[in-house]
Amino acid sequence: GATDFKELIPEFYGDDVSFLVNSLKLDLGKRQGGQMVDDVELPPWAQSPEDFLQKSKDALESNYVSEHLHEWIDLIFGYKQKGSDAVEAHNVFHPLTYEGGVDLNSIEDPDEKVAMLTQILEFGQTPKQLFVTPHPRRITPKLKTVTQTCGPDDPMADSPVSPGEESFEDLTEESKSLAWNNITKLQLQEQYKIHKEAVTGIAVSCNGSSVFTTSQDSTLKMFSKESKMLQRSISFSNMALSSCLLLPGDATVISSSWDNNVYFYSIAFARRQDTLMGHDDAVSKICWHDNRLYSASWDSTVKVWSGVPAEMTCTRRQQFDMLAELEHDVSVDTISLNAASTLLVSGTKEGTVNIWDLTTATILHQIPCHSGTVCDTAFSPDSRHVLSTGKDGCLNVIDVQTGMLISSLTSDETQRCFIWDGNSVLSGSQSGELLVWDLLGGKISERIQGHAGAVTCIWMNEQCSSIITGGEDRQIMFWKLQY
């Protein structure tokens, strides 16, 4: 009937099947057809009460539900609970069920008051409205499978991956988790002193043969892993370079500088391709994704620029268009993107971590969680958490959805840079040691002797098997996982 509303109780997602089974063999009477009422009849897809609960639980915890949970919140607690949005969503109930639907104190007739109370008790109550704008969608990791790489004419395109068949992504994920489980077994392979000042950035070509580094000595260096020789040294100005990255296709290196500029260098033509004079103070960090350049600066801004296709080699690059400007109160020292490049996290000189929604160029959260400069920030692989390190020696884990500080670990020295998989952290400390942190256990699992000065930057390959660190001792060190 129109007045009959049912909800599944928590027991439907638990482990105790007793509420589905008439184990005491109670006489529960007969149905109209003459059958005895006994155990709860299960749907045809359930083989047993245990199977029924397990499948119910799997469904509730599935990615599909995670992706659509916000729609349910909008109906029950959100903006579609009342008003024209509720009417449009066919989500209207008896007026008495809504909070504030009737003022019982204003009813003087005691019989009418009792009638109203009885009606409210019969109908139940609509929950309190908590949100008046659409609830954000939950961030869920997108894992590709082999079927997604099939062409439209491929007979495999519609068939799911068979249970025994693993996708390449699955194998990569497996090798990553294996590597992180053995991250304490890091062995130093070789080290080279190639700069005159602290190393500030590391970028590596896809095949791993060429390593590009920037330094406070104002040079960009190209080092050959195979010949173990320095191949090029490029100087754009006499100011320090702060970070570098390789564009897809490995044809162009971008470097950020304390002279307020970002420099584009063509590897094939061995010359500067272009200069982006984008800021009013030093550029502290740059990121790149999907033809967009993100630049952070001590001028208190992070700017988003439309990038240029990597195929443009010798000709001058096109005009840069600024797509967004993310304004901060103080200098921005570090930025990083999430895997999908929909979110950006920035860390400031005064210890604030900011999480930005890049689709709307708006700030989601501002978390003052360090007592000094934020040294490094990064999203977890599933984009649900942000880790930040600061001059105060703290490692802070922040929940992306709520902006809440979930946990904070302290060390007796600054952790200048780090990489992490969401559970374990490999950080580079002020003393030159590499520290392995177990976030769940809240402890340091391993200390690995590294540089003679602070570890200033760290790079890891996609398989997580090879690591390169740069330090204040002007060296780059090559590390391998031994397991």
C-alpha positions in Angstrom: 0.0 0.0 0.0 1.0 3.7 -0.4 1.3 4.0 3.4 3.6 1.0 3.8 7.4 1.6 3.9 9.9 -1.1 4.6 13.6 -0.9 5.3 16.2 -3.7 5.6 17.5 -4.0 9.2 21.3 -4.2 9.8 21.0 -7.9 10.4 20.6 -8.4 6.6 24.3 -7.4 6.3 25.7 -9.2 9.3 26.9 -12.8 10.0 24.1 -14.1 12.2 21.5 -16.1 10.1 19.2 -16.9 13.1 16.6 -14.3 12.2 16.0 -16.1 8.8 15.8 -19.6 10.2 13.0 -21.1 12.4 15.6 -23.1 14.4 13.2 -23.5 17.4 10.6 -25.0 15.2 7.9 -22.6 16.4 4.4 -23.1 15.1 4.0 -20.0 13.0 0.7 -21.0 11.4 -0.3 -21.6 7.9 -0.5 -19.5 4.8 -3.7 -19.0 2.8 -2.5 -21.7 0.4 -2.1 -24.2 3.3 1.7 -24.2 3.5 3.3 -24.1 6.9 5.2 -20.9 7.7 8.8 -21.9 8.5 12.2 -20.6 7.5 12.3 -17.3 5.5 12.1 -18.1 1.8 15.2 -16.9 0.1 15.5 -15.5 -3.5 16.6 -18.0 -6.1 20.2 -16.5 -6.3 20.9 -17.5 -2.7 22.0 -21.0 -2.0 21.7 -20.8 1.8 21.0 -18.2 4.5 24.8 -17.7 4.9 25.1 -17.2 1.1 22.2 -14.7 1.2 23.9 -12.6 3.9 27.3 -12.7 2.2 25.9 -11.7 -1.2 23.8 -8.9 0.4 27.0 -7.7 2.2 29.0 -7.9 -1.1 26.4 -5.9 -2.9 26.3 -3.2 -0.2 30.1 -2.8 -0.2 30.3 -2.9 -4.0 31.8 -0.1 -6.2 28.4 0.4 -7.7 26.8 1.3 -4.4 29.8 3.5 -3.5 29.4 5.4 -6.8 25.7 5.9 -6.2 25.6 6.4 -2.4 25.4 10.2 -2.8 22.1 9.8 -4.7 20.5 8.0 -1.8 21.9 10.6 0.7 20.3 13.3 -1.5 16.9 11.6 -1.1 16.9 10.7 2.6 19.0 13.4 4.2 19.7 15.9 1.4 18.3 18.5 -1.0 15.7 16.1 -2.6 14.0 15.5 0.8 11.8 18.6 0.5 10.5 21.2 -1.9 10.3 21.0 -5.7 13.3 18.7 -5.9 11.5 16.2 -3.8 8.4 16.4 -5.9 10.5 15.9 -9.1 12.2 12.9 -7.6 8.8 11.3 -6.5 10.1 11.5 -2.9 7.1 13.1 -1.0 5.5 11.7 2.2 2.7 12.6 4.5 3.1 16.2 5.7 3.0 15.0 9.4 6.2 12.9 8.9 8.4 16.0 8.3 10.3 17.7 11.1 8.4 20.9 11.9 5.4 19.7 9.8 3.0 20.4 12.7 3.4 22.4 15.9 1.8 20.1 18.5 2.0 22.8 21.2 -0.4 25.0 19.2 -3.1 22.3 19.2 -5.4 22.9 22.1 -8.0 20.1 21.6 -6.5 17.1 23.5 -8.3 14.6 21.3 -6.9 16.2 18.1 -3.4 16.2 19.7 -3.6 12.5 20.5 -4.9 11.8 17.0 -2.0 13.7 15.5 0.6 11.9 17.7 -0.9 8.5 16.9 -0.7 9.4 13.2 2.9 10.5 13.5 3.8 7.2 15.4 2.0 5.2 12.7 3.7 6.8 9.7 7.1 7.2 11.3 9.3 10.2 10.8 11.3 11.5 7.9 15.0 12.0 9.0 16.3 15.5 9.8 17.4 17.3 6.6 21.2 17.6 6.9 22.2 18.9 3.4 20.6 21.5 1.1 23.0 21.1 -1.9 23.9 17.9 -3.8 26.1 15.6 -1.8 29.6 15.0 -3.4 30.1 11.6 -5.0 32.4 9.2 -3.1 35.8 8.9 -4.6 36.3 5.3 -5.9 39.4 3.9 -7.5 38.9 3.0 -11.2 40.7 -0.2 -12.0 41.0 -1.1 -15.7 40.6 -4.6 -16.9 41.8 -6.3 -20.1 38.3 -6.1 -21.6 38.4 -2.3 -21.6 41.4 -2.4 -24.0 39.6 -4.5 -26.6 38.4 -2.9 -29.8 34.7 -2.6 -30.7 35.0 -5.4 -33.3 36.8 -7.7 -30.9 34.7 -10.7 -29.8 36.3 -10.4 -26.4 34.9 -6.9 -26.0 31.6 -8.0 -24.4 32.9 -11.0 -22.4 34.1 -10.5 -18.9 37.5 -11.6 -17.8 37.4 -15.2 -16.8 38.1 -15.9 -13.1 41.6 -17.4 -13.8 42.6 -14.6 -16.2 44.4 -11.6 -14.8 44.7 -8.3 -16.5 48.0 -6.5 -16.9 46.8 -3.9 -14.4 46.2 -6.7 -11.9 49.8 -8.0 -12.3 51.1 -4.4 -12.0 49.1 -4.0 -8.8 50.4 -7.3 -7.5 54.0 -6.3 -8.2 53.4 -2.9 -6.5 52.0 -4.5 -3.3 54.8 -7.0 -3.3 57.3 -4.2 -3.6 55.7 -2.1 -0.8 55.6 -5.2 1.5 59.4 -5.4 1.1 60.2 -1.7 1.1 62.5 -2.2 4.1 64.8 -4.3 2.0 66.1 -1.3 0.0 69.7 -1.6 -1.2 71.9 1.2 -2.5 73.2 0.2 -5.9 75.3 3.3 -7.0 75.7 7.0 -6.3 77.0 9.9 -8.3 77.9 13.5 -7.4 76.8 15.4 -10.4 75.7 18.8 -9.0 77.5 21.6 -7.2 74.5 22.3 -4.9 71.5 20.4 -3.5 69.5 18.3 -6.0 65.9 19.6 -6.2 64.1 17.4 -8.8 64.4 14.0 -10.5 62.6 12.9 -13.7 63.3 9.6 -15.6 62.6 8.6 -19.1 60.1 5.7 -19.7 62.8 3.2 -20.5 64.8 4.2 -17.4 68.0 5.0 -19.3 68.1 8.8 -18.9 67.8 10.6 -15.6 67.2 14.3 -15.5 67.9 16.3 -12.4 67.6 20.0 -11.3 69.6 21.7 -8.6 70.0 24.8 -6.6 73.2 25.2 -8.7 70.8 26.5 -11.5 71.5 23.6 -13.9 69.4 20.9 -15.4 71.6 17.7 -15.9 71.0 14.7 -18.1 72.7 11.5 -16.8 72.9 8.2 -18.6 72.1 5.2 -16.4 73.7 2.9 -19.0 77.0 4.6 -19.6 77.0 6.1 -16.0 78.1 9.3 -17.6 76.8 12.9 -17.4 75.6 13.6 -20.9 74.3 17.2 -20.7 74.3 20.2 -18.4 71.9 23.0 -19.2 71.7 26.4 -17.6 68.6 28.7 -18.2 69.6 31.5 -15.8 71.8 32.0 -12.7 68.9 31.2 -10.3 68.2 27.9 -8.6 65.9 25.4 -10.3 63.3 23.9 -8.0 61.8 20.9 -9.8 61.6 19.1 -13.2 59.3 16.7 -15.1 59.3 14.9 -18.4 56.4 15.4 -20.8 54.8 12.2 -22.2 56.8 11.0 -25.2 60.1 11.8 -23.4 60.9 14.6 -25.9 60.7 17.6 -23.6 61.8 18.4 -20.0 60.2 21.1 -18.0 62.0 22.9 -15.2 60.7 25.4 -12.7 63.0 28.2 -11.4 63.4 30.7 -8.6 63.6 33.4 -11.3 59.7 33.1 -11.6 59.8 31.2 -14.9 59.1 27.7 -16.2 61.5 26.4 -18.9 60.8 23.9 -21.7 63.8 22.1 -23.0 63.8 19.9 -26.1 65.9 16.8 -25.7 66.1 16.0 -29.4 67.2 19.6 -30.4 69.3 20.1 -27.2 67.9 23.6 -26.7 65.5 25.7 -24.8 62.1 25.5 -26.6 60.2 28.0 -24.6 59.8 30.0 -21.4 56.7 30.6 -19.4 57.0 33.8 -17.4 54.1 32.8 -15.2 54.7 34.1 -11.7 55.8 37.1 -9.7 58.0 35.1 -7.4 59.9 31.8 -7.4 58.2 28.8 -8.9 58.4 26.1 -6.2 56.9 23.0 -7.9 55.3 22.0 -11.2 53.0 19.1 -12.2 51.7 18.0 -15.6 48.7 15.9 -16.6 46.7 15.6 -19.8 48.1 18.7 -21.6 47.8 20.9 -18.5 50.6 22.4 -16.5 50.2 23.2 -12.8 52.7 25.6 -11.3 53.0 26.6 -7.6 54.8 29.8 -6.5 56.0 31.8 -3.6 53.7 34.5 -5.0 50.9 32.7 -3.1 49.2 31.2 -6.2 48.9 27.9 -8.0 48.2 28.4 -11.7 46.7 26.0 -14.2 47.8 26.4 -17.8 46.7 24.9 -21.0 49.6 22.7 -22.2 51.0 22.1 -25.6 51.2 18.8 -27.5 54.5 17.0 -27.0 54.9 16.6 -30.8 55.8 20.2 -31.2 59.6 19.9 -31.3 61.6 22.6 -33.0 59.0 25.3 -33.6 58.2 27.9 -31.0 55.5 26.7 -28.7 52.1 28.3 -28.7 50.8 30.9 -26.4 50.1 29.6 -22.9 46.5 30.2 -21.6 45.9 30.4 -17.9 42.8 28.3 -17.2 42.6 28.9 -13.4 44.4 30.7 -10.5 44.2 29.1 -7.1 44.8 31.9 -4.6 46.5 31.3 -1.2 47.3 33.7 1.7 51.0 32.9 1.7 53.8 31.2 -0.3 53.0 27.8 -1.8 55.9 25.4 -1.4 54.5 22.2 -2.8 51.7 20.7 -4.9 50.6 17.4 -6.1 47.7 15.9 -8.1 45.5 12.9 -7.5 45.5 10.0 -10.1 42.6 11.4 -12.1 43.8 15.0 -11.8 40.5 16.1 -10.5 42.0 17.2 -7.2 45.1 19.2 -6.2 46.7 19.4 -2.8 48.9 22.4 -1.9 51.2 23.0 1.1 52.1 26.5 2.3 54.9 28.2 4.1 52.8 28.6 7.2 51.9 24.9 7.5 48.4 24.8 5.9 47.4 22.0 3.6 44.7 22.9 1.0 42.7 20.5 -1.1 41.3 21.9 -4.3 38.6 20.7 -6.7 40.1 21.3 -10.1 36.9 20.8 -12.0 35.5 23.9 -10.4 38.8 25.6 -9.3 37.4 25.9 -5.8 38.9 25.0 -2.4 37.3 22.0 -0.6 39.4 22.1 2.6 41.9 24.2 4.3 43.7 22.3 7.1 46.3 24.1 9.3 48.1 21.0 10.4 51.8 21.9 10.5 53.6 24.4 12.7 56.1 25.3 10.0 56.5 25.0 6.2 54.8 22.0 4.5 57.7 20.1 2.7 55.8 17.6 0.6 52.2 16.4 0.0 50.7 13.5 -2.0 47.3 11.7 -2.5 47.0 8.0 -1.7 46.5 5.9 -4.9 42.8 5.7 -4.3 42.5 9.5 -3.7 40.8 9.0 -0.4 43.7 10.4 1.8 46.4 13.0 1.6 49.7 12.7 3.4 51.7 15.7 4.2 55.2 16.2 5.8 56.4 19.4 7.4 59.4 21.2 8.9 57.9 20.3 12.3 58.8 16.6 11.7 55.1 15.5 11.5 53.5 13.1 9.0 49.8 14.0 8.8 47.1 11.9 7.2 44.0 13.8 6.0 40.7 12.5 4.9 39.9 14.0 1.4 36.1 13.8 1.7 35.8 15.5 5.1 39.1 17.4 5.4 39.6 15.9 8.8 43.1 15.1 10.2 42.9 11.3 10.7 46.3 10.7 12.2 49.6 12.4 12.9 53.0 10.8 13.5 56.0 12.7 14.7 59.8 12.2 14.1 62.6 14.1 15.7 63.6 15.7 12.4 62.1 17.2 9.3 60.9 14.7 6.6 61.7 16.6 3.4 60.1 14.3 0.8 58.3 11.0 0.6 56.5 8.4 -1.5 53.7 6.2 -0.2 51.1 3.6 -1.2 48.4 4.6 1.2 49.7 2.4 4.1 53.5 2.5 4.1 55.7 5.6 3.6 59.3 5.9 2.5 60.5 9.4 3.6 63.7 11.3 3.1 64.9 13.0 6.3 66.9 16.1 7.2 69.8 13.9 8.4 70.0 12.0 5.1 68.4 8.8 6.3 65.5 7.1 4.5 62.8 6.1 6.9 60.1 3.4 6.3 56.9 4.2 8.2 54.0 1.8 9.1 51.1 4.2 9.2 48.6 1.7 10.7 51.1 0.6 13.4 52.1 4.3 13.9 55.8 3.5 13.9 59.0 3.7 12.0 59.8 0.2 10.7 63.3 0.8 9.2 66.0 3.4 9.1 68.2 3.2 6.0 71.5 5.1 5.8 71.5 7.3 2.7 72.9 10.8 2.0 75.4 12.8 3.9 72.9 15.7 4.0 69.1 16.1 3.8 67.3 13.9 1.3 65.6 16.6 -0.9 63.8 14.6 -3.6 62.7 11.1 -4.3 61.5 9.2 -7.4 60.0 5.8 -7.8 59.2 3.8 -11.0 55.7 2.6 -11.7 56.4 -1.0 -10.7 57.8 0.4 -7.4 61.0 -1.7 -7.8 63.5 1.1 -8.5 64.1 4.3 -6.5 66.3 7.4 -7.0 67.0 9.9 -4.3 68.7 13.3 -4.5 70.3 15.2 -1.6 71.8 18.3 -0.2 75.1 16.4 -0.5 74.8 17.0 -4.3 74.5 13.3 -5.0 71.9 11.1 -6.7 71.6 7.6 -5.3 70.1 4.6 -7.2 68.3 2.1 -5.0 66.9 -1.4 -5.7 64.5 -3.6 -3.8 66.1 -6.9 -2.9 63.5 -9.6 -2.3 
